[in-house]
Amino acid sequence: MHVTPKSYLSFIGGYKTIYAQKRTDIGERLVRMGTGLEKLVEASESIAELSKELALKEQALDVASANAEEVLKQVLSPVMLDWRHWSEIWAWAPAGFLQG
């Protein structure tokens, strides 16, 4: 096969076209990758902040749960003591009495 200057210049022109297309494609991919990495960093920071908030809220929840349990014990303690008394009354009450 014989290569002429015109065919060689045509080859170089085609090569330059393909090179420009590939370079543009790689540039676009690079931009998308950079955007994706920025979003990952933002998500990581957001998760770290939310984890700190969650830890604080869990501590507050533990305190509130303990307080609620204490109040429940205080409220139910007299009721449980009277429960035996009420169960005896209900056992002797007529059948229709409890249904109002």
PyRosetta script that sets phi, psi and omega in degrees:
from pyrosetta import init, pose_from_sequence

init()
pose = pose_from_sequence("MHVTPKSYLSFIGGYKTIYAQKRTDIGERLVRMGTGLEKLVEASESIAELSKELALKEQALDVASANAEEVLKQVLSPVMLDWRHWSEIWAWAPAGFLQG")
pose.set_psi(1, 139.1)
pose.set_omega(1, -177.1)
pose.set_phi(2, -107.3)
pose.set_psi(2, 129.5)
pose.set_omega(2, -179.7)
pose.set_phi(3, -99.5)
pose.set_psi(3, 123.5)
pose.set_omega(3, 177.6)
pose.set_phi(4, -99.3)
pose.set_psi(4, 160.9)
pose.set_omega(4, 177.4)
pose.set_phi(5, -58.6)
pose.set_psi(5, -35.5)
pose.set_omega(5, 179.6)
pose.set_phi(6, -66.8)
pose.set_psi(6, -43.4)
pose.set_omega(6, 179.0)
pose.set_phi(7, -67.4)
pose.set_psi(7, -36.8)
pose.set_omega(7, 178.0)
pose.set_phi(8, -65.1)
pose.set_psi(8, -43.1)
pose.set_omega(8, 177.6)
pose.set_phi(9, -65.5)
pose.set_psi(9, -35.3)
pose.set_omega(9, 176.7)
pose.set_phi(10, -65.3)
pose.set_psi(10, -42.6)
pose.set_omega(10, 176.8)
pose.set_phi(11, -60.6)
pose.set_psi(11, -46.4)
pose.set_omega(11, 178.9)
pose.set_phi(12, -61.9)
pose.set_psi(12, -42.2)
pose.set_omega(12, 178.1)
pose.set_phi(13, -61.8)
pose.set_psi(13, -43.4)
pose.set_omega(13, 176.5)
pose.set_phi(14, -63.1)
pose.set_psi(14, -41.8)
pose.set_omega(14, 178.8)
pose.set_phi(15, -61.8)
pose.set_psi(15, -43.2)
pose.set_omega(15, 179.6)
pose.set_phi(16, -63.4)
pose.set_psi(16, -38.0)
pose.set_omega(16, 178.6)
pose.set_phi(17, -64.6)
pose.set_psi(17, -48.6)
pose.set_omega(17, 179.3)
pose.set_phi(18, -63.7)
pose.set_psi(18, -41.2)
pose.set_omega(18, 179.1)
pose.set_phi(19, -60.8)
pose.set_psi(19, -44.0)
pose.set_omega(19, -179.9)
pose.set_phi(20, -64.5)
pose.set_psi(20, -40.5)
pose.set_omega(20, 178.8)
pose.set_phi(21, -64.4)
pose.set_psi(21, -45.3)
pose.set_omega(21, -179.8)
pose.set_phi(22, -65.8)
pose.set_psi(22, -39.0)
pose.set_omega(22, 179.0)
pose.set_phi(23, -64.2)
pose.set_psi(23, -41.9)
pose.set_omega(23, 176.9)
pose.set_phi(24, -63.4)
pose.set_psi(24, -44.2)
pose.set_omega(24, 179.2)
pose.set_phi(25, -60.8)
pose.set_psi(25, -45.1)
pose.set_omega(25, 179.4)
pose.set_phi(26, -65.4)
pose.set_psi(26, -38.6)
pose.set_omega(26, 177.1)
pose.set_phi(27, -61.9)
pose.set_psi(27, -41.9)
pose.set_omega(27, 178.3)
pose.set_phi(28, -65.5)
pose.set_psi(28, -40.8)
pose.set_omega(28, 177.7)
pose.set_phi(29, -64.0)
pose.set_psi(29, -38.6)
pose.set_omega(29, 178.6)
pose.set_phi(30, -62.7)
pose.set_psi(30, -42.6)
pose.set_omega(30, 178.4)
pose.set_phi(31, -63.5)
pose.set_psi(31, -45.5)
pose.set_omega(31, 179.6)
pose.set_phi(32, -63.0)
pose.set_psi(32, -39.8)
pose.set_omega(32, 178.7)
pose.set_phi(33, -65.0)
pose.set_psi(33, -41.5)
pose.set_omega(33, 178.0)
pose.set_phi(34, -62.0)
pose.set_psi(34, -42.5)
pose.set_omega(34, 178.0)
pose.set_phi(35, -63.4)
pose.set_psi(35, -42.7)
pose.set_omega(35, 178.5)
pose.set_phi(36, -62.6)
pose.set_psi(36, -41.3)
pose.set_omega(36, 178.5)
pose.set_phi(37, -65.5)
pose.set_psi(37, -38.9)
pose.set_omega(37, 176.9)
pose.set_phi(38, -61.2)
pose.set_psi(38, -42.2)
pose.set_omega(38, 179.6)
pose.set_phi(39, -65.9)
pose.set_psi(39, -37.2)
pose.set_omega(39, 177.0)
pose.set_phi(40, -64.6)
pose.set_psi(40, -40.4)
pose.set_omega(40, 178.2)
pose.set_phi(41, -65.0)
pose.set_psi(41, -43.9)
pose.set_omega(41, 177.9)
pose.set_phi(42, -61.2)
pose.set_psi(42, -42.7)
pose.set_omega(42, 179.4)
pose.set_phi(43, -63.6)
pose.set_psi(43, -40.4)
pose.set_omega(43, 179.0)
pose.set_phi(44, -62.7)
pose.set_psi(44, -44.6)
pose.set_omega(44, 178.3)
pose.set_phi(45, -63.9)
pose.set_psi(45, -41.1)
pose.set_omega(45, 179.8)
pose.set_phi(46, -64.3)
pose.set_psi(46, -41.1)
pose.set_omega(46, 179.0)
pose.set_phi(47, -64.9)
pose.set_psi(47, -40.7)
pose.set_omega(47, 178.8)
pose.set_phi(48, -62.3)
pose.set_psi(48, -43.6)
pose.set_omega(48, 179.9)
pose.set_phi(49, -65.8)
pose.set_psi(49, -43.8)
pose.set_omega(49, 179.8)
pose.set_phi(50, -66.5)
pose.set_psi(50, -32.8)
pose.set_omega(50, 177.5)
pose.set_phi(51, -64.7)
pose.set_psi(51, -40.3)
pose.set_omega(51, 177.2)
pose.set_phi(52, -64.1)
pose.set_psi(52, -43.9)
pose.set_omega(52, 178.7)
pose.set_phi(53, -62.7)
pose.set_psi(53, -41.1)
pose.set_omega(53, 179.7)
pose.set_phi(54, -62.0)
pose.set_psi(54, -42.2)
pose.set_omega(54, 179.6)
pose.set_phi(55, -61.2)
pose.set_psi(55, -42.9)
pose.set_omega(55, 178.4)
pose.set_phi(56, -64.8)
pose.set_psi(56, -42.1)
pose.set_omega(56, -178.9)
pose.set_phi(57, -69.5)
pose.set_psi(57, -33.7)
pose.set_omega(57, 176.2)
pose.set_phi(58, -64.8)
pose.set_psi(58, -39.6)
pose.set_omega(58, 177.3)
pose.set_phi(59, -63.7)
pose.set_psi(59, -43.9)
pose.set_omega(59, 178.6)
pose.set_phi(60, -63.7)
pose.set_psi(60, -38.5)
pose.set_omega(60, 178.6)
pose.set_phi(61, -65.4)
pose.set_psi(61, -40.7)
pose.set_omega(61, 177.9)
pose.set_phi(62, -61.3)
pose.set_psi(62, -42.9)
pose.set_omega(62, 178.7)
pose.set_phi(63, -64.8)
pose.set_psi(63, -45.4)
pose.set_omega(63, -179.7)
pose.set_phi(64, -64.4)
pose.set_psi(64, -38.4)
pose.set_omega(64, 178.5)
pose.set_phi(65, -64.7)
pose.set_psi(65, -42.7)
pose.set_omega(65, 178.5)
pose.set_phi(66, -63.1)
pose.set_psi(66, -42.0)
pose.set_omega(66, 177.8)
pose.set_phi(67, -64.3)
pose.set_psi(67, -42.0)
pose.set_omega(67, 179.9)
pose.set_phi(68, -64.7)
pose.set_psi(68, -39.8)
pose.set_omega(68, 177.6)
pose.set_phi(69, -64.5)
pose.set_psi(69, -39.6)
pose.set_omega(69, 178.9)
pose.set_phi(70, -64.6)
pose.set_psi(70, -43.9)
pose.set_omega(70, 178.5)
pose.set_phi(71, -64.3)
pose.set_psi(71, -41.4)
pose.set_omega(71, 179.5)
pose.set_phi(72, -62.4)
pose.set_psi(72, -40.8)
pose.set_omega(72, 177.2)
pose.set_phi(73, -62.9)
pose.set_psi(73, -41.8)
pose.set_omega(73, -179.5)
pose.set_phi(74, -65.6)
pose.set_psi(74, -37.2)
pose.set_omega(74, -179.0)
pose.set_phi(75, -75.3)
pose.set_psi(75, -42.4)
pose.set_omega(75, -175.2)
pose.set_phi(76, -80.0)
pose.set_psi(76, -21.1)
pose.set_omega(76, -177.6)
pose.set_phi(77, -57.9)
pose.set_psi(77, -51.7)
pose.set_omega(77, 178.0)
pose.set_phi(78, -66.5)
pose.set_psi(78, -34.3)
pose.set_omega(78, -179.9)
pose.set_phi(79, -65.1)
pose.set_psi(79, -42.1)
pose.set_omega(79, -179.7)
pose.set_phi(80, -67.3)
pose.set_psi(80, -33.6)
pose.set_omega(80, 177.1)
pose.set_phi(81, -67.1)
pose.set_psi(81, -37.4)
pose.set_omega(81, 179.5)
pose.set_phi(82, -82.3)
pose.set_psi(82, -9.2)
pose.set_omega(82, -176.5)
pose.set_phi(83, -60.5)
pose.set_psi(83, -41.5)
pose.set_omega(83, 179.3)
pose.set_phi(84, -62.7)
pose.set_psi(84, -39.0)
pose.set_omega(84, 178.9)
pose.set_phi(85, -63.5)
pose.set_psi(85, -47.1)
pose.set_omega(85, -179.1)
pose.set_phi(86, -68.3)
pose.set_psi(86, -35.3)
pose.set_omega(86, 179.8)
pose.set_phi(87, -66.0)
pose.set_psi(87, -33.2)
pose.set_omega(87, 176.1)
pose.set_phi(88, -68.4)
pose.set_psi(88, -39.7)
pose.set_omega(88, 178.7)
pose.set_phi(89, -65.0)
pose.set_psi(89, -45.8)
pose.set_omega(89, -178.4)
pose.set_phi(90, -65.5)
pose.set_psi(90, -31.4)
pose.set_omega(90, 179.1)
pose.set_phi(91, -66.8)
pose.set_psi(91, -33.1)
pose.set_omega(91, -178.3)
pose.set_phi(92, -95.1)
pose.set_psi(92, -7.1)
pose.set_omega(92, -178.1)
pose.set_phi(93, -72.5)
pose.set_psi(93, 148.9)
pose.set_omega(93, 176.9)
pose.set_phi(94, -62.4)
pose.set_psi(94, 158.5)
pose.set_omega(94, -174.3)
pose.set_phi(95, -59.9)
pose.set_psi(95, -42.7)
pose.set_omega(95, -177.3)
pose.set_phi(96, -82.6)
pose.set_psi(96, -9.3)
pose.set_omega(96, -175.5)
pose.set_phi(97, -64.1)
pose.set_psi(97, -40.7)
pose.set_omega(97, -175.8)
pose.set_phi(98, -76.2)
pose.set_psi(98, -18.9)
pose.set_omega(98, -176.5)
pose.set_phi(99, -88.9)
pose.set_psi(99, -0.5)
pose.set_omega(99, 172.6)
pose.set_phi(100, 82.2)
pose.dump_pdb("model.pdb")
